[in-house]
Amino acid sequence: MSFPLLNPFGHVAFQARRGDVHTVLIDGRVVKHEHRGVDLARAHEEVERTVDHLRATMGEEAWQKGMDPDIPETTTLDNPYTYTDYRSASTHSR
C-alpha cells in the first residue's frame, strides 16, 4: 500500500495493480478468486460486443468525436495534484 492515502478512490484507480485484487464479483457472480478464474478470451469478446453496440447506437461520427474530442490549444487544464496557490477562475472558486 502507498502512503499517504489522500484519495481512496484515486488510489484504487491509479495505484492498485492486478496483484492487489483478491476477488472480483460481476453481477453477483465471483469471476476471479485468489488470482484464478479469469477467462480473458470471453472478457475480450464481451468488451468487443459492448463497443460494437455503443458505436452502432451512437453512430460512427459521434463515436469518433468522443474518441478525439476538440480541446482548444489555448486551454490550460488545472492539475488537482499540484500543491501550489494557483487557482483558475474557470475551475475553482475562492
C-alpha positions as CSV (number, residue, x, y, z in Angstrom):
1,M,0.0,0.0,0.0
2,S,1.2,3.5,-0.7
3,F,1.2,6.3,1.9
4,P,-0.2,8.8,2.5
5,L,-3.6,7.7,1.4
6,L,-5.2,11.1,0.5
7,N,-7.8,10.0,-2.0
8,P,-9.0,6.3,-1.6
9,F,-10.8,6.3,-5.0
10,G,-7.9,7.8,-6.9
11,H,-5.6,5.4,-5.1
12,V,-7.5,2.4,-6.3
13,A,-7.9,3.7,-9.8
14,F,-4.3,4.8,-10.3
15,Q,-2.1,2.9,-7.9
16,A,-3.6,-0.6,-7.4
17,R,-2.3,-3.3,-9.7
18,R,-3.9,-6.6,-10.7
19,G,-1.9,-8.4,-8.0
20,D,-3.7,-6.3,-5.4
21,V,-7.0,-7.8,-6.4
22,H,-8.1,-10.9,-4.4
23,T,-11.7,-11.4,-5.6
24,V,-13.8,-9.8,-8.4
25,L,-17.6,-10.0,-8.5
26,I,-19.6,-9.1,-11.5
27,D,-23.4,-9.0,-11.3
28,G,-23.2,-11.0,-8.1
29,R,-21.0,-13.8,-9.6
30,V,-17.4,-14.5,-8.5
31,V,-15.4,-14.2,-11.7
32,K,-11.9,-14.1,-10.0
33,H,-10.9,-15.6,-6.7
34,E,-7.3,-15.9,-5.4
35,H,-5.9,-14.9,-8.8
36,R,-7.8,-17.7,-10.7
37,G,-10.9,-17.9,-12.8
38,V,-10.4,-15.2,-15.4
39,D,-11.5,-16.1,-18.9
40,L,-9.7,-13.4,-20.8
41,A,-10.9,-14.5,-24.2
42,R,-14.5,-14.2,-23.0
43,A,-13.8,-10.9,-21.4
44,H,-12.3,-9.5,-24.7
45,E,-15.4,-10.8,-26.6
46,E,-17.7,-9.0,-24.1
47,V,-15.8,-5.8,-24.4
48,E,-15.9,-6.0,-28.2
49,R,-19.6,-6.6,-28.2
50,T,-20.2,-3.7,-25.9
51,V,-18.0,-1.4,-28.0
52,D,-19.8,-2.6,-31.2
53,H,-23.2,-1.9,-29.5
54,L,-22.1,1.6,-28.4
55,R,-20.7,2.5,-31.8
56,A,-23.9,1.3,-33.6
57,T,-26.1,3.2,-31.1
58,M,-24.2,6.4,-31.1
59,G,-23.2,6.4,-34.8
60,E,-19.7,6.4,-36.1
61,E,-19.4,10.2,-36.3
62,A,-20.3,10.6,-32.6
63,W,-18.1,7.7,-31.6
64,Q,-15.0,9.2,-33.4
65,K,-15.7,12.7,-32.0
66,G,-15.8,11.1,-28.5
67,M,-12.5,9.3,-29.1
68,D,-10.8,12.5,-30.2
69,P,-12.6,15.5,-28.6
70,D,-11.9,19.0,-29.6
71,I,-9.8,20.8,-27.0
72,P,-8.7,24.3,-27.8
73,E,-4.9,24.6,-27.8
74,T,-5.1,27.7,-25.6
75,T,-7.0,25.8,-22.8
76,T,-4.9,25.1,-19.7
77,L,-6.2,22.3,-17.5
78,D,-5.7,22.5,-13.8
79,N,-3.8,19.7,-12.1
80,P,-5.5,19.0,-8.8
81,Y,-2.4,17.2,-7.6
82,T,-0.1,20.2,-7.9
83,Y,0.4,21.8,-4.5
84,T,0.5,25.5,-5.4
85,D,-1.6,28.6,-4.8
86,Y,-2.7,28.6,-8.4
87,R,-6.4,28.8,-8.9
88,S,-8.1,29.1,-12.3
89,A,-11.3,31.1,-12.2
90,S,-12.8,28.6,-14.7
91,T,-12.5,25.6,-12.4
92,H,-12.1,27.0,-8.8
93,S,-13.8,29.5,-6.6
94,R,-12.3,31.3,-3.7
